[in-house]
Amino acid sequence: MTREGAITGLLALVVGVVAGLLVAPKPPTWLDPYLPVAVVAAVDAAVGGLRAALERVFSDRVFVVSFLSNVLLAAALVALGDALGVGGAMSTAVVVVLGIRIFTNASAVRRSLLKL
């Protein structure tokens, strides 16, 4: 990544955060059971992407597909749990599994950073 690309990405991140704080969007209530799980799935993909970048095997295609598939699969599992009448338990299971992946990737990131 070039220096200009990094600056552009950082600027886009700052603009997005500021816009989100100013607009303060309110999601529809029917999304309430899915948002926490979707956020955890997105964090899992982001930490996995950071790990891949530090290991110099990062691919933007793999990251985007991983990000979208994690979020959609997590939401589908919660929807399945709701349909079966065990929505809360299914949400908890998804968060636990993704949490384990997040901490596994975070420890690999920490090890990579300590080697530098």
Secondary structure, DSSP 8 states (H G I E B T S, - for coil): --HHHHHHHHHHHHHHHHHHHHH-----GGGTTTHHHHHHHHHHHHHHHHHHHHTT---HHHHHHHHHHHHHHHHHHHHHHHHHT-HHHHHHHHHHHHHHHHHHHHHHHHHHHHH-
